[in-house]
């Protein structure tokens, strides 16, 4: 009886937790915008004109404005100069770099940096690693780092913000017919995530189908 209750409780808990955490983050974001920008707006407006929620709406408008500005060349150059100066500060450089890496990892624009999903067979073993081609043309790199048949491949580490970038011969890579966002989610969650098209596969099936040609 208790085993059944425990199993049902854990099932309900792990079903509710992702929703609760998501709503908590959104609520925190809304409250923070209201507290910071709401106070400024309330100070600027005549007494009696402020309505609760104006700070949150102003925050959303500010985020949209920044997004629109960052689509221009001038804003990108100015932000790049500011970021370069910011990264010269010893302590803030580490903190800002870590936060930016976390956010960039889940950015919808991250796919633009990945040309394709590939599988790399570790030499002498049957181990296969999922990687993302970040640069297909490496002939302009100094020394012997790049070559006409060498590509840059990024291998992310599961549950960690980081990874490895390897320069590999194109012939050692096998392109995988898998969307970048799905392959990235699969890699970062150590294969636990089964979202997207792969969710319909049986548990014994691999997350992608390949043909080695051997």
MORAJO-V282332 format. One record per run of one state. SS is the DSSP state (helix for helix, strand for strand, loop for the rest). FROM is the first residue (numbers start at 1). LEN is the number of residues. Records with the same first field share a line. If there is no record, write none. Layout:
SS=FROM-LEN + FROM-LEN
This chain:
loop=1-1 + 45-9 + 70-3 + 87-3 + 106-4 + 114-2 + 122-6 + 136-14 + 157-6 + 176-4 + 189-7 + 201-14
helix=2-43 + 54-16 + 73-14 + 90-16 + 110-4 + 170-3 + 180-9 + 196-5
strand=116-6 + 128-8 + 150-7 + 163-7 + 173-3
